[in-house]
Amino acid sequence: MSEPFQQDSTEVFSSSLFDIASEILYERFGKFKRKDEKCQAFVKRVITSRLFKIIMISTISTNAFFMVLWTDYQIRYHLFRLFEISEVVFVSIYTSEFSMKVYVDPINYWKDGYNLLDVIIIIIIFIPHVLREVKGKHFRHLNIADGIQSLRILKLITYSQAIKTFITAEGQIVYTVASVLILFFILLYIFAILGFYLFGVLERDNMSNWGSLETIFFTLFSLATVEGWTDMQEQLEKHNFIVSRAFTIIFILIASFIFLSVFVGVIIMPAEVSIKKFEQDQMLEKRIEEKKQMILKRQREEVNRQMQMQKPETVDKNLSELMENFKKTPQDTLPMVLGDFGTSLLFIDIYLSILDKQDATVKQLQELYHKTMHVLGLMLKDSAQENNSKSLEKIDEK
């Protein structure tokens, strides 16, 4: 039973057109170095910040609330101008969000399914405006375009990790749910044909529930949900159909108590597993963060204690000894978090003093290099003069 839930959903989307197009674009422009890296990093910090998420969630919720108010005629009549201005603001915010995300990562943006959902929602948002400009305000299908604007609230999925976890869990059981639905359709087909020949062969005006396969399918679906089945059964008993009770009871037992229960179980079980996993991940992240803060606090206290034991004028001289003592203080099994220590003012002060000494050492080495080159030049000059003098003596002897 657990094997269907192990289905990897990434296999379904690995060969999608968006992934292929993204890989082609990445091969062509992946090595291209942007000239606006600072601006890109700033925009990335903005869209990944907690404040930006709060603003977007508030905007989407407010937009949904305004759409509810729009359905009331009196409120729409008195606040028509407010609704018009708010619509421009909402569309501007959604468009700006899309532009910022594409600007930060124009290639990998299209690989995320939730980003594609945002793109579809933005297209839906612009449909009524385009139809009003092209077809006019009295276009007969304009109400449909206005009605599907309720899909804007789906943008909340992007900012909710819990909803993403639930959708991921449900996506892993698509094949199982499809199998259950196919079996349920086969059950409806069998009882529809059986019901037609048992109750629908006689052409009677009051047998509208069993007169054709279309109505029979709808009737059986109502029986499966156990909605109004007593009225249908009374109608069958009025026509003295002896097998009607057995037919109704067997179908309700199989369709309602077995198939629907299995269908609900198939959906709920992975959702519960995903919710438990999500809660465990949240607890693990919280514990890791608490442990990290505890380690950082312990390290800061240790550094401060070690620095207080040293005199200010001897900090540079005893830096190596201080670091060795600091390394020996924690146990071998205790993790070290040096990110905060490396950005502290104390470390920067010591590091800059070391760089000054390094510059002085490099300067002395350069001077020594120049002196060595000067001595070697003098030696080479003296050697050349000695060779010339020896050659002149040999010529005089000859």
Residue pairs with C-beta under 8 A, 6 or more apart in sequence:
4 173
4 175
4 176
5 172
5 173
5 176
5 269
5 270
5 273
6 172
7 172
7 173
7 174
7 175
8 172
9 168
9 171
9 172
9 174
12 174
13 19
13 113
18 110
18 111
18 116
19 111
21 110
22 107
22 108
22 110
22 111
25 107
26 107
26 108
29 107
30 107
34 40
40 103
40 104
43 100
43 103
43 104
44 104
46 52
46 100
47 97
47 100
47 101
47 104
53 159
56 93
56 97
56 155
56 159
57 156
57 159
59 90
59 93
59 94
60 152
60 153
60 155
60 156
61 156
62 86
62 90
63 86
63 90
63 152
63 153
64 150
64 152
64 153
66 83
66 86
66 90
67 149
67 150
67 152
69 75
69 76
69 79
69 83
70 76
70 83
76 83
90 152
91 125
91 126
91 129
94 121
94 122
94 125
94 152
94 155
95 122
97 118
98 118
98 119
98 122
101 109
101 115
102 109
109 115
110 116
114 157
114 158
114 164
115 158
117 154
117 155
117 157
117 158
118 155
118 158
121 151
121 152
121 154
121 155
124 148
124 149
124 151
124 152
125 149
125 152
127 145
127 148
128 142
128 145
128 146
128 149
131 139
131 141
131 142
131 145
132 139
132 142
135 142
156 163
157 163
157 164
157 167
161 278
162 275
162 278
165 274
165 275
165 277
165 278
166 271
166 274
166 275
168 274
169 270
169 271
169 273
169 274
170 267
170 270
170 271
172 270
173 266
173 267
173 270
176 266
177 263
177 266
177 267
180 259
180 262
180 263
180 266
181 263
183 259
184 224
184 255
184 259
184 263
187 254
187 255
187 259
188 217
188 220
188 221
188 224
188 255
191 220
191 247
191 251
192 213
192 216
192 217
192 220
193 213
194 247
195 210
195 216
195 219
195 220
195 247
196 210
196 212
196 213
196 216
198 241
198 243
198 244
198 247
199 207
199 210
199 236
199 239
199 241
199 244
200 207
200 210
200 211
200 212
200 216
202 239
203 211
204 239
206 235
207 235
207 239
208 215
209 215
209 216
209 219
209 232
209 235
210 216
210 219
219 232
220 251
220 255
222 228
222 229
222 232
223 229
223 232
223 248
223 251
223 252
223 255
223 256
224 251
224 252
224 255
224 256
224 259
224 260
225 256
225 260
226 252
226 256
229 248
229 252
232 248
233 244
233 245
233 248
236 244
236 248
237 244
237 245
292 337
295 334
295 335
295 336
295 337
296 337
296 340
299 336
299 337
299 338
299 340
299 341
300 340
300 341
300 344
302 326
302 329
302 330
303 326
303 341
303 344
303 346
306 322
306 325
306 326
307 315
307 322
307 346
310 318
310 322
315 322
315 350
315 353
316 350
316 353
316 354
316 357
319 350
319 354
330 336
341 347
